[in-house]
Amino acid sequence: IAGPAVDENRVLSYADTVLSRAKEAGLSFIILGSGGARRLPDGYDAVKAQADFIPLCRKLAMVAGKYGITIALESLQAAETNFLVSLTSAAEVVRAVDHPNFKLNADIFHMSRGGESPQSIVDAADVLAYCEIAEMQSRSLPGVKGDDFKPWLRALRKAKYKGYIFIEGNTNNPRNDMPLSFEYLTRQLEEVYAEKK
């Protein structure tokens, strides 16, 4: 989906199929992550890649609008791709696309791994529509290792974020970890929202 070998017709046809099925399934969001699909060849001009990527994303947004779905562009960490590796860079693309069906996903796991500040969430408040979360060391569910998410949750509060916080983590013990994670994250949210501004 990025770089010199993009087959736009194939991308848009695939997107039409996925988004039509998403509508049938009653989904409202599709996350555009996929580090491999947007990895640029070594030495490829990232500025050119971004300039070419924006019109493609605008066309994807129009397809999404046809089905009432919002595409949320996800920034990834540099270990997974070499294009759009910060929330700040992904937010630039979303602003340039400037379409109501194309917004931003703040993935706190990738932001933590990439050393990005929670302030990036506040700075991207105008285009933020989705949030994913997991612990930094092994992408475990919140509470398993005990990561402190309060700085990130404060940023979401300051950004006046009202959307989903989707737990996207690994577990070998879902029966134990899922309730633990829900309670842990809920407790941290309650603490943050109890703080005076």
Contact map, one row per residue, 1 for C-alpha under 8 A:
11100111001000000000000000000000000011000000000000001000000000000000000000000000000000000000000000000000000000000000000000000000000000000000000000000000000000000000000000000000000000000000000000000
11111100000000000000000000000000000011110000000011011000000000000000000000000000000000000000000000000000000000000000000000000000000000000000000000000000000000000000000000000000000000000000000000000
11111100000000000000000000000000000001111001000010010000000000000000000000000000000000000000000000000000000000000000000000000000000000000000000000000000000000000000000000000000000000000000000000000
01111100000000000000000000000000000000000000000010000000000000000000000000000000000000000000000000000000000000000000000000000000000000000000000000000000000000000000000000000000000000000000000000000
01111110000000000000000000000000000000000000000000000000000000000000000000000000000000000000000000000000000000000000000000000000000000000000000000000000000000000000000000000000000000000000000000000
11111111001000000000000000000000000000000000000000000000000000000000000000000000000000000000000000000000000000000000000000000000000000000000000000000000000000000000000000000000000000000000000000000
10001111111000000000000000000000000000000000000000000000000000000000000000000000000000000000000000000000000000000000000000000000000000000000000000000000000000000000000000000000000000000000000000000
10000111111100000000000000000000000000000000000000000001000000000000000000000000000000000000000000000000000000000000000000000000000000000000000000000000000000000000000000000000000000000000000000000
00000011111110000000000000000000000000000000000000000000000000000000000000000000000000000000000000000000000000000000000000000000000000000000000000000000000000000000000000000000000000000000000000000
00000011111111000000000000000000000000000000000000000000000000000000000000000000000000000000000000000000000000000000000000000000000000000000000000000000000000000000000000000000000000000000000000000
10000111111111100000000000000000000000000000000000000000000000000000000000000000000000000000000000000000000000000000000000000000000000000000000000000000000000000000000000000000000000000000000000000
00000001111111110000000000000000000000000000000000000000001100100000000000000000000000000000000000000000000000000000000000000000000000000000000000000000000000000000000000000000000000000000000000000
00000000111111111000000000000000000000000000000000000000000000000000000000000000000000000000000000000000000000000000000000000000000000000000000000000000000000000000000000000000000000000000000000000
00000000011111111100000000000000000000000000000000000000000000000000000000000000000000000000000000000000000000000000000000000000000000000000000000000000000000000000000000000000000000000000000000000
00000000001111111110000000000000000000000000000000000000000100100000000000000000000000000000000000000000000000000000000000000000000000000000000000000000000000000000000000000000000000000000000000000
00000000000111111111000000000000000000000000000000000000000000110000000000000000000000000000000000000000000000000000000000000000000000000000000000000000000000000000000000000000000000000000000000000
00000000000011111111100000000000000000000000000000000000000000000000000000000000000000000000000000000000000000000000000000000000000000000000000000000000000000000000000000000000000000000000000000000
00000000000001111111110000000000000000000000000000000000000000000000000000000000000000000000000000000000000000000000000000000000000000000000000000000000000000000000000000000000000000000000000000000
00000000000000111111111000000100000000000000000000000000000000110010100000000000000000000000000000000000000000000000000000000000000000000000000000000000000000000000000000000000000000000000000000000
00000000000000011111111100000000000000000000000000000000000000000010000000000000000000000000000000000000000000000000000000000000000000000000000000000000000000000000000000000000000000000000000000000
00000000000000001111111110000000000000000000000000000000000000000000000000000000000000000000000000000000000000000000000000000000000000000000000000000000000000000000000000000000000000000000000000000
00000000000000000111111111110100000000000000000000000000000000000000100000000000000000000000000000000000000000000000000000000000000000000000000000000000000000000000000000000000000000000000000000000
00000000000000000011111111110000000000000000000000000000000000000011100000000000000000000000000000000000000000000000000000000000000000000000000000000000000000000000000000000000000000000000000000000
00000000000000000001111111100000000000000000000000000000000000000000000000000000000000000000000000000000000000000000000000000000000000000000000000000000000000000000000000000000000000000000000000000
00000000000000000000111111100000000000000000000000000000000000000000000000000000000000000000000000000000000000000000000000000000000000000000000000000000000000000000000000000000000000000000000000000
00000000000000000000011111110000000000000000000000000000000000000000000000000000000000000000000000000000000000000000000000000000000000000000000000000000000000000000000000000000000000000000000000000
00000000000000000000011111111100000000000000000000000000000000000000100000000000000000000000000000000000000000000000000000000000000000000000000000000000000000000000000000000000000000000000000000000
00000000000000000000011001111100000000000000000000000000000000000001110000000000000000000000000000000000000000000000000000000000000000000000000000000000000000000000000000000000000000000000000000000
00000000000000000000000000111110000000000000000000000000000000000000111100000000000000000000000000000000000000000000000000000000000000000000000000000000000000000000000000000000000000000000000000000
00000000000000000010010000111111000000000000000000000000000000000000111100000000000000000000000000000000000000000000000000000000000000000000000000000000000000000000000000000000000000000000000000000
00000000000000000000000000001111100000000000000000000000000000000000001111000000000000000000000000000000100000000000000000000000000000000000000000000000000000000000000000000000000000000000000000000
00000000000000000000000000000111110000000000000000000000000000000000001111000000000000000000000000000000000000000000000000000000000000000000000000000000000000000000000000000000000000000000000000000
00000000000000000000000000000011111000000000000000000000000000000000000011110000000000000000000000000000000000000000000000000000000000000000000000000000000000000000000000000000000000000000000000000
00000000000000000000000000000001111111000000000000000000000000000000000000000000000000000000000000000000000000000000000000000000000000000000000000000000000000000000000000000000000000000000000000000
00000000000000000000000000000000111111100000000000000000000000000000000000010001111000000000000000000000000000000000000000000000000000000000000000000000000000000000000000000000000000000000000000000
00000000000000000000000000000000011111100000000000000000000000000000000000000001100000000000000000000000000000000000000000000000000000000000000000000000000000000000000000000000000000000000000000000
11000000000000000000000000000000011111100000000000000000000000000000000000000000000000000000000000000000000000000000000000000000000000000000000000000000000000000000000000000000000000000000000000000
11100000000000000000000000000000011111110000000000000000000000000000000000000000101000000000000000000000000000000000000000000000000000000000000000000000000000000000000000000000000000000000000000000
01100000000000000000000000000000001111111000000000000000000000000000000000000000111000000000000000000000000000000000000000000000000000000000000000000000000000000000000000000000000000000000000000000
01100000000000000000000000000000000001111101010010000000000000000000000000000000111000000000000000000000000000000000000000000000000000000000000000000000000000000000000000000000000000000000000000000
00100000000000000000000000000000000000111111000000000000000000000000000000000000000000000000000000000000000000000000000000000000000000000000000000000000000000000000000000000000000000000000000000000
00000000000000000000000000000000000000011111000000000000000000000000000000000000000000000000000000000000000000000000000000000000000000000000000000000000000000000000000000000000000000000000000000000
00000000000000000000000000000000000000001111100000000000000000000000000000000000000000000000000000000000000000000000000000000000000000000000000000000000000000000000000000000000000000000000000000000
00100000000000000000000000000000000000011111110010000000000000000000000000000000000000000000000000000000000000000000000000000000000000000000000000000000000000000000000000000000000000000000000000000
00000000000000000000000000000000000000000011111110000000000000000000000000000000000000000000000000000000000000000000000000000000000000000000000000000000000000000000000000000000000000000000000000000
00000000000000000000000000000000000000010001111111000000000000000000000000000000001000000000000000000000000000000000000000000000000000000000000000000000000000000000000000000000000000000000000000000
00000000000000000000000000000000000000000000111111100000000000000000000000000000000000000000000000000000000000000000000000000000000000000000000000000000000000000000000000000000000000000000000000000
00000000000000000000000000000000000000000000111111110000000000000000000000000000000000000000000000000000000000000000000000000000000000000000000000000000000000000000000000000000000000000000000000000
01110000000000000000000000000000000000010001111111111000000000000000000000000000000000000000000000000000000000000000000000000000000000000000000000000000000000000000000000000000000000000000000000000
01000000000000000000000000000000000000000000011111111100000000000000000000000000000000000000100000000000000000000000000000000000000000000000000000000000000000000000000000000000000000000000000000000
00000000000000000000000000000000000000000000001111111110000000000000000000000000000000000000000000000000000000000000000000000000000000000000000000000000000000000000000000000000000000000000000000000
01100000000000000000000000000000000000000000000111111111000000000000000000000000000000000000000000000000000000000000000000000000000000000000000000000000000000000000000000000000000000000000000000000
11000000000000000000000000000000000000000000000011111111100000000000000000000000000000000000000000000000000000000000000000000000000000000000000000000000000000000000000000000000000000000000000000000
00000000000000000000000000000000000000000000000001111111110000000000000000000000000000000000100110000000000000000000000000000000000000000000000000000000000000000000000000000000000000000000000000000
00000000000000000000000000000000000000000000000000111111111000000000000000000000000000000000000010000000000000000000000000000000000000000000000000000000000000000000000000000000000000000000000000000
00000001000000000000000000000000000000000000000000011111111100000000000000000000000000000000000000000000000000000000000000000000000000000000000000000000000000000000000000000000000000000000000000000
00000000000000000000000000000000000000000000000000001111111110000000000000000000000000000000000010000100000000000000000000000000000000000000000000000000000000000000000000000000000000000000000000000
00000000000000000000000000000000000000000000000000000111111111000000000000000000000000000000000011100100000000000000000000000000000000000000000000000000000000000000000000000000000000000000000000000
00000000000100000000000000000000000000000000000000000011111111100000000000000000000000000000000000000000000000000000000000000000000000000000000000000000000000000000000000000000000000000000000000000
00000000000100100000000000000000000000000000000000000001111111110000000000000000000000000000000000000000000000000000000000000000000000000000000000000000000000000000000000000000000000000000000000000
00000000000000000000000000000000000000000000000000000000111111111000011000000000000000000000000000111100000000000000000000000000000000000000000000000000000000000000000000000000000000000000000000000
00000000000000000000000000000000000000000000000000000000011111111100000000000000000000000000000000101000000000000000000000000000000000000000000000000000000000000000000000000000000000000000000000000
00000000000100110010000000000000000000000000000000000000001111111110000000000000000000000000000000000000000000000000000000000000000000000000000000000000000000000000000000000000000000000000000000000
00000000000000010010000000000000000000000000000000000000000111111111111000000000000000000000000000001000000000000000000000000000000000000000000000000000000000000000000000000000000000000000000000000
00000000000000000000000000000000000000000000000000000000000011111111110000000000000000000000000000011000000000000000000000000000000000000000000000000000000000000000000000000000000000000000000000000
00000000000000000000000000000000000000000000000000000000000001111111100000000000000000000000000000000000000000000000000000000000000000000000000000000000000000000000000000000000000000000000000000000
00000000000000000011001000000000000000000000000000000000000000111111100000000000000000000000000000000000000000000000000000000000000000000000000000000000000000000000000000000000000000000000000000000
00000000000000000000001000010000000000000000000000000000000000011111110000000000000000000000000000001000000000000000000000000000000000000000000000000000000000000000000000000000000000000000000000000
00000000000000000010011000111100000000000000000000000000000000011111111000000000000000000000000000001000000000000000000000000000000000000000000000000000000000000000000000000000000000000000000000000
00000000000000000000000000011100000000000000000000000000000010011001111100000000000000000000000000011110000000000000000000000000000000000000000000000000000000000000000000000000000000000000000000000
00000000000000000000000000001111000000000000000000000000000010010000111110000000000000000000000000001111000000000000000000000000000000000000000000000000000000000000000000000000000000000000000000000
00000000000000000000000000001111000000000000000000000000000000000000011111000000000000000000000000000111100000000000000000000000110000000000000000000000000000000000000000000000000000000000000000000
00000000000000000000000000000011100000000000000000000000000000000000001111100000000000000100010000000111100000000000000000000000000000000000000000000000000000000000000000000000000000000000000000000
00000000000000000000000000000011100000000000000000000000000000000000000111110000000000100100000000000001111000000000000000000000000000000000000000000000000000000000000000000000000000000000000000000
00000000000000000000000000000000100000000000000000000000000000000000000011111000000111101100000000000000111001100000000000000000000000000000000000000000000000000000000000000000000000000000000000000
00000000000000000000000000000000101000000000000000000000000000000000000001111101100111000000000000000000001001100000000000000000000000000000000000000000000000000000000000000000000000000000000000000
00000000000000000000000000000000000000000000000000000000000000000000000000111111100011000000000000000000000001101100000000000000000000000000000000000000000000000000000000000000000000000000000000000
00000000000000000000000000000000000000000000000000000000000000000000000000011111111010000000000000000000000000000100000000000000000000000000000000000000000000000000000000000000000000000000000000000
00000000000000000000000000000000000000000000000000000000000000000000000000001111110000000000000000000000000000000000000000000000000000000000000000000000000000000000000000000000000000000000000000000
00000000000000000000000000000000001100000000000000000000000000000000000000011111110000000000000000000000000000000000000000000000000000000000000000000000000000000000000000000000000000000000000000000
00000000000000000000000000000000001101110000000000000000000000000000000000011111111110000000000000000000000000000000000000000000000000000000000000000000000000000000000000000000000000000000000000000
00000000000000000000000000000000001000110000000000000000000000000000000000000111111110000000000000000000000000000000000000000000000000000000000000000000000000000000000000000000000000000000000000000
00000000000000000000000000000000001001110000010000000000000000000000000000000100111110000000000000000000000000000000000000000000000000000000000000000000000000000000000000000000000000000000000000000
00000000000000000000000000000000000000000000000000000000000000000000000000110000111111101100000000000000000000000000000000000000000000000000000000000000000000000000000000000000000000000000000000000
00000000000000000000000000000000000000000000000000000000000000000000000000111100111111101100000000000000000000000100000000000000000000000000000000000000000000000000000000000000000000000000000000000
00000000000000000000000000000000000000000000000000000000000000000000000000111000000111111100000000000000000000100101000000000000000000000000000000000000000000000000000000000000000000000000000000000
00000000000000000000000000000000000000000000000000000000000000000000000001100000000111111110000000000000010000100001000110010000000000000000000000000000000000000000000000000000000000000000000000000
00000000000000000000000000000000000000000000000000000000000000000000000000000000000001111111000000000000000000000000000100110000000000000000000000000000000000000000000000000000000000000000000000000
00000000000000000000000000000000000000000000000000000000000000000000000000100000000111111111100000000000000000000000000000000000000000000000000000000000000000000000000000000000000000000000000000000
00000000000000000000000000000000000000000000000000000000000000000000000011100000000111111111110000000001000000000000000000000000000000000000000000000000000000000000000000000000000000000000000000000
00000000000000000000000000000000000000000000000000000000000000000000000000000000000000111111111000000001000000000000000000010010000000000000000000000000000000000000000000000000000000000000000000000
00000000000000000000000000000000000000000000000000000000000000000000000000000000000000011111111100000000000000000000000000000000000000000000000000000000000000000000000000000000000000000000000000000
00000000000000000000000000000000000000000000000001000100000000000000000000000000000000001111111110000000000000000000000000000000000000000000000000000000000000000000000000000000000000000000000000000
00000000000000000000000000000000000000000000000000000000000000000000000010000000000000000111111111100111000000000000000000000010000000000000000000000000000000000000000000000000000000000000000000000
00000000000000000000000000000000000000000000000000000000000000000000000000000000000000000011111111000000000000000000000000000010000000000000000000000000000000000000000000000000000000000000000000000
00000000000000000000000000000000000000000000000000000100000000000000000000000000000000000001111111000000000000000000000000000000000000000000000000000000000000000000000000000000000000000000000000000
00000000000000000000000000000000000000000000000000000110110000000000000000000000000000000000111111100100000000000000000000000000000000000000000000000000000000000000000000000000000000000000000000000
00000000000000000000000000000000000000000000000000000000010000000000000000000000000000000000011111110100000000000000000000000000000000000000000000000000000000000000000000000000000000000000000000000
00000000000000000000000000000000000000000000000000000000010011000000000000000000000000000000010011111110000000000000000000000000000000000000000000000000000000000000000000000000000000000000000000000
00000000000000000000000000000000000000000000000000000000000010001000010000000000000000000000000001111110000000000000000000000000000000000000000000000000000000000000000000000000000000000000000000000
00000000000000000000000000000000000000000000000000000000000011011001111000000000000000000000000000111110000000000000000000000000000000000000000000000000000000000000000000000000000000000000000000000
00000000000000000000000000000000000000000000000000000000110010000000011110000000000000000000010011111111000000000000000000000000000000000000000000000000000000000000000000000000000000000000000000000
00000000000000000000000000000000000000000000000000000000000000000000011110000000000000000000010000111111100000000000000000000011100000000000000000000000000000000000000000000000000000000000000000000
00000000000000000000000000000000000000000000000000000000000000000000001111000000000000000110010000000111110000000000000000000011110000000000000000000000000000000000000000000000000000000000000000000
00000000000000000000000000000010000000000000000000000000000000000000000111100000000000000000000000000011111000000000000000000001111100000000000000000000000000000000000000000000000000000000000000000
00000000000000000000000000000000000000000000000000000000000000000000000001100000000000100000000000000001111100100000000010000001011100000000000000000000000000000000000000000000000000000000000000000
00000000000000000000000000000000000000000000000000000000000000000000000001110000000000000000000000000000111111100000000000000000001110000000000000000000000000000000000000000000000000000000000000000
00000000000000000000000000000000000000000000000000000000000000000000000000000000000000000000000000000000011111110000000000000000001111000000000000000001000000000000000000000000000000000000000000000
00000000000000000000000000000000000000000000000000000000000000000000000000000000000000000000000000000000001111111000000000000000000111110010000000000000000000000000000000000000000000000000000000000
00000000000000000000000000000000000000000000000000000000000000000000000000111000000000000000000000000000001111111100000000000000000000010000000000000000000000000000000000000000000000000000000000000
00000000000000000000000000000000000000000000000000000000000000000000000000111000000001100000000000000000011111111111100000000000000000000000000000000000000000000000000000000000000000000000000000000
00000000000000000000000000000000000000000000000000000000000000000000000000000000000000000000000000000000000111111111100000000000000000010000000000000000000000000000000000000000000000000000000000000
00000000000000000000000000000000000000000000000000000000000000000000000000001000000000000000000000000000000011111111000000000000000000010000000000000000000000000000000000000000000000000000000000000
00000000000000000000000000000000000000000000000000000000000000000000000000001100000011000000000000000000000001111111000000000000000000000000000000000000000000000000000000000000000000000000000000000
00000000000000000000000000000000000000000000000000000000000000000000000000000000000000000000000000000000000000111111100000000000000000000000000000000000000000000000000000000000000000000000000000000
00000000000000000000000000000000000000000000000000000000000000000000000000000000000001100000000000000000000000111111110100000000000000000000000000000000000000000000000000000000000000000000000000000
00000000000000000000000000000000000000000000000000000000000000000000000000000000000000000000000000000000000000110011111100000000000000000000000000000000000000000000000000000000000000000000000000000
00000000000000000000000000000000000000000000000000000000000000000000000000000000000000000000000000000000000000000001111111000000000000000000000000000011001000000000000000000000000000000000000000000
00000000000000000000000000000000000000000000000000000000000000000000000000000000000000000000000000000000000000000000111111100000000000000000000000000000001000000000000000000000000000000000000000000
00000000000000000000000000000000000000000000000000000000000000000000000000000000000000110000000000000000000000000001111111110000000000000000000000000000000000000000000000000000000000000000000000000
00000000000000000000000000000000000000000000000000000000000000000000000000000000000000100000000000000000010000000000011111111001000000000000000000000000001100100000000000000000000000000000000000000
00000000000000000000000000000000000000000000000000000000000000000000000000000000000000000000000000000000000000000000011111111000000000000000000000000000001101100000000000000000000000000000000000000
00000000000000000000000000000000000000000000000000000000000000000000000000000000000000010000000000000000000000000000001111111100000000000000000000000000000000100000000000000000000000000000000000000
00000000000000000000000000000000000000000000000000000000000000000000000000000000000000110010000000000000000000000000000111111111000000000000000000000000000000100000000000000000000000000000000000000
00000000000000000000000000000000000000000000000000000000000000000000000000000000000000000000000000000000000000000000000011111111000000000000000000000000000000111000000000000000000000000000000000000
00000000000000000000000000000000000000000000000000000000000000000000000000000000000000000000000000000000000000000000000000111111000000000000000000000000000000000000000000000000000000000000000000000
00000000000000000000000000000000000000000000000000000000000000000000000000000000000000000010011000000011000000000000000000011111100000000000000000000000000000000000000000000000000000000000000000000
00000000000000000000000000000000000000000000000000000000000000000000000000000000000000000000000000000011110000000000000010011111110000000000000000000000000000001000000000000000000000000000000000000
00000000000000000000000000000000000000000000000000000000000000000000000100000000000000000000000000000011100000000000000000000011111000000000000000000000000000001010000000000000000000000000000000000
00000000000000000000000000000000000000000000000000000000000000000000000100000000000000000000000000000001110000000000000000000001111100000000000000000000000000000011110000000000000000000000000000000
00000000000000000000000000000000000000000000000000000000000000000000000000000000000000000000000000000000111100000000000000000000111110000000000000000000000000000011110000000000000000000000000000000
00000000000000000000000000000000000000000000000000000000000000000000000000000000000000000000000000000000111110000000000000000000011111000000000000000000000000000000111100000000000000000000000000000
00000000000000000000000000000000000000000000000000000000000000000000000000000000000000000000000000000000001110000000000000000000001111100000010000000000000000000000111110000000000000000000000000000
00000000000000000000000000000000000000000000000000000000000000000000000000000000000000000000000000000000000110000000000000000000000111110011110000000000000000000000001110000000000000000000000000000
00000000000000000000000000000000000000000000000000000000000000000000000000000000000000000000000000000000000010000000000000000000000011111111111011100000000000000000000010000000000000000000000000000
00000000000000000000000000000000000000000000000000000000000000000000000000000000000000000000000000000000000011011000000000000000000001111111000000100000000000000000000000000000000000000000000000000
00000000000000000000000000000000000000000000000000000000000000000000000000000000000000000000000000000000000000000000000000000000000000111111000000000000000000000000000000000000000000000000000000000
00000000000000000000000000000000000000000000000000000000000000000000000000000000000000000000000000000000000000000000000000000000000000111111000000000000000000000000000001000000000000000000000000000
00000000000000000000000000000000000000000000000000000000000000000000000000000000000000000000000000000000000010000000000000000000000001111111100000000000000000000000000111000000000000000000000000000
00000000000000000000000000000000000000000000000000000000000000000000000000000000000000000000000000000000000000000000000000000000000001111111110110000000000000000000000011100000000000000000000000000
00000000000000000000000000000000000000000000000000000000000000000000000000000000000000000000000000000000000000000000000000000000000001100011111100000000000000000000001111100000110010000000000000000
00000000000000000000000000000000000000000000000000000000000000000000000000000000000000000000000000000000000000000000000000000000000011100001111111100000000000000000001000000000000011011000000000000
00000000000000000000000000000000000000000000000000000000000000000000000000000000000000000000000000000000000000000000000000000000000000100000111111100000000000000000000000000000100110011000000000000
00000000000000000000000000000000000000000000000000000000000000000000000000000000000000000000000000000000000000000000000000000000000000000001111111000000000000000000000000000000100110000000000000000
00000000000000000000000000000000000000000000000000000000000000000000000000000000000000000000000000000000000000000000000000000000000000100001011111100000000000000000000000000000000000000000000000000
00000000000000000000000000000000000000000000000000000000000000000000000000000000000000000000000000000000000000000000000000000000000000100000011111110000000000000000000000000000000000000000000000000
00000000000000000000000000000000000000000000000000000000000000000000000000000000000000000000000000000000000000000000000000000000000000110000011011111000000000000000000000000000000000000000000000000
00000000000000000000000000000000000000000000000000000000000000000000000000000000000000000000000000000000000000000000000000000000000000000000000001111110000000000000000000000000000000000000000000000
00000000000000000000000000000000000000000000000000000000000000000000000000000000000000000000000000000000000000000000000000000000000000000000000000111111100000000000000000000000000000001001000000000
00000000000000000000000000000000000000000000000000000000000000000000000000000000000000000000000000000000000000000000000000000000000000000000000000011111110000000000000000000000000000000001100100000
00000000000000000000000000000000000000000000000000000000000000000000000000000000000000000000000000000000000000000000010000000000000000000000000000011111111000000000000000000000000000000000000000000
00000000000000000000000000000000000000000000000000000000000000000000000000000000000000000000000000000000000100000000010000000000000000000000000000001111111100000000000000000000000000000000000000000
00000000000000000000000000000000000000000000000000000000000000000000000000000000000000000000000000000000000000000000000000000000000000000000000000001111111110000000000000000000000000000001100100000
00000000000000000000000000000000000000000000000000000000000000000000000000000000000000000000000000000000000000000000000000000000000000000000000000000111111111000000000000000000000000000000000110000
00000000000000000000000000000000000000000000000000000000000000000000000000000000000000000000000000000000000000000000011011000000000000000000000000000011111111100000000000000000000000000000000000000
00000000000000000000000000000000000000000000000000000000000000000000000000000000000000000000000000000000000000000000000011000000000000000000000000000001111111111000000000000000000000000000000000000
00000000000000000000000000000000000000000000000000000000000000000000000000000000000000000000000000000000000000000000000000000000000000000000000000000000111111111000000000000000000000000000000010000
00000000000000000000000000000000000000000000000000000000000000000000000000000000000000000000000000000000000000000000000001000000000000000000000000000000011111111000000000000000000000000000000000000
00000000000000000000000000000000000000000000000000000000000000000000000000000000000000000000000000000000000000000000000011111000000000000000000000000000001111111000000000000000000000000000000000000
00000000000000000000000000000000000000000000000000000000000000000000000000000000000000000000000000000000000000000000000000001000000000000000000000000000000111111100000000000000000000000000000000000
00000000000000000000000000000000000000000000000000000000000000000000000000000000000000000000000000000000000000000000000000001001100000000000000000000000000111111110000000000000000000000000000000000
00000000000000000000000000000000000000000000000000000000000000000000000000000000000000000000000000000000000000000000000000000000000000000000000000000000000000011111000000000000000000000000000000000
00000000000000000000000000000000000000000000000000000000000000000000000000000000000000000000000000000000000000000000000000000000111000000000000000000000000000001111100000000000000000000000000000000
00000000000000000000000000000000000000000000000000000000000000000000000000000000000000000000000000000000000000000000000000000000011000000000000000000000000000000111110000000000000000000000000000000
00000000000000000000000000000000000000000000000000000000000000000000000000000000000000000000000000000000000000000000000000000000011110000000000000000000000000000011111000000000000000000000000000000
00000000000000000000000000000000000000000000000000000000000000000000000000000000000000000000000000000000000000000000000000000000011110000000000000000000000000000001111100000000000000000000000000000
00000000000000000000000000000000000000000000000000000000000000000000000000000000000000000000000000000000000000000000000000000000000111000000110000000000000000000000111110000000000000000000000000000
00000000000000000000000000000000000000000000000000000000000000000000000000000000000000000000000000000000000000000000000000000000000111000010100000000000000000000000011111000000000000000000000000000
00000000000000000000000000000000000000000000000000000000000000000000000000000000000000000000000000000000000000000000000000000000000011100011100000000000000000000000001111100000000000000000000000000
00000000000000000000000000000000000000000000000000000000000000000000000000000000000000000000000000000000000000000000000000000000000000000111100000000000000000000000000111110000000000000000000000000
00000000000000000000000000000000000000000000000000000000000000000000000000000000000000000000000000000000000000000000000000000000000000000001100000000000000000000000000011111100100000000000000000000
00000000000000000000000000000000000000000000000000000000000000000000000000000000000000000000000000000000000000000000000000000000000000000000000000000000000000000000000001111100000000000000000000000
00000000000000000000000000000000000000000000000000000000000000000000000000000000000000000000000000000000000000000000000000000000000000000000000000000000000000000000000000111111100000000000000000000
00000000000000000000000000000000000000000000000000000000000000000000000000000000000000000000000000000000000000000000000000000000000000000000000000000000000000000000000000111111110000000000000000000
00000000000000000000000000000000000000000000000000000000000000000000000000000000000000000000000000000000000000000000000000000000000000000000000000000000000000000000000000001111111000000000000000000
00000000000000000000000000000000000000000000000000000000000000000000000000000000000000000000000000000000000000000000000000000000000000000000000000000000000000000000000000001111111100000000000000000
00000000000000000000000000000000000000000000000000000000000000000000000000000000000000000000000000000000000000000000000000000000000000000000101100000000000000000000000000101111111110000000000000000
00000000000000000000000000000000000000000000000000000000000000000000000000000000000000000000000000000000000000000000000000000000000000000000100000000000000000000000000000000111111111000000000000000
00000000000000000000000000000000000000000000000000000000000000000000000000000000000000000000000000000000000000000000000000000000000000000000000000000000000000000000000000000011111111100000000000000
00000000000000000000000000000000000000000000000000000000000000000000000000000000000000000000000000000000000000000000000000000000000000000000001100000000000000000000000000000001111111110000000000000
00000000000000000000000000000000000000000000000000000000000000000000000000000000000000000000000000000000000000000000000000000000000000000000111100000000000000000000000000000000111111111000000000000
00000000000000000000000000000000000000000000000000000000000000000000000000000000000000000000000000000000000000000000000000000000000000000000010000000000000000000000000000000000011111111100000000000
00000000000000000000000000000000000000000000000000000000000000000000000000000000000000000000000000000000000000000000000000000000000000000000000000000000000000000000000000000000001111111110000000000
00000000000000000000000000000000000000000000000000000000000000000000000000000000000000000000000000000000000000000000000000000000000000000000011000000000000000000000000000000000000111111111000000000
00000000000000000000000000000000000000000000000000000000000000000000000000000000000000000000000000000000000000000000000000000000000000000000011000001000000000000000000000000000000011111111100000000
00000000000000000000000000000000000000000000000000000000000000000000000000000000000000000000000000000000000000000000000000000000000000000000000000000000000000000000000000000000000001111111110000000
00000000000000000000000000000000000000000000000000000000000000000000000000000000000000000000000000000000000000000000000000000000000000000000000000000000000000000000000000000000000000111111111000000
00000000000000000000000000000000000000000000000000000000000000000000000000000000000000000000000000000000000000000000000000000000000000000000000000001100100000000000000000000000000000011111111100000
00000000000000000000000000000000000000000000000000000000000000000000000000000000000000000000000000000000000000000000000000000000000000000000000000000100100000000000000000000000000000001111111110000
00000000000000000000000000000000000000000000000000000000000000000000000000000000000000000000000000000000000000000000000000000000000000000000000000000000000000000000000000000000000000000111111111000
00000000000000000000000000000000000000000000000000000000000000000000000000000000000000000000000000000000000000000000000000000000000000000000000000000000000000000000000000000000000000000011111111100
00000000000000000000000000000000000000000000000000000000000000000000000000000000000000000000000000000000000000000000000000000000000000000000000000000100110000000000000000000000000000000001111111100
00000000000000000000000000000000000000000000000000000000000000000000000000000000000000000000000000000000000000000000000000000000000000000000000000000000010010000000000000000000000000000000111111110
00000000000000000000000000000000000000000000000000000000000000000000000000000000000000000000000000000000000000000000000000000000000000000000000000000000000000000000000000000000000000000000011111110
00000000000000000000000000000000000000000000000000000000000000000000000000000000000000000000000000000000000000000000000000000000000000000000000000000000000000000000000000000000000000000000001111111
00000000000000000000000000000000000000000000000000000000000000000000000000000000000000000000000000000000000000000000000000000000000000000000000000000000000000000000000000000000000000000000000011111
00000000000000000000000000000000000000000000000000000000000000000000000000000000000000000000000000000000000000000000000000000000000000000000000000000000000000000000000000000000000000000000000000111
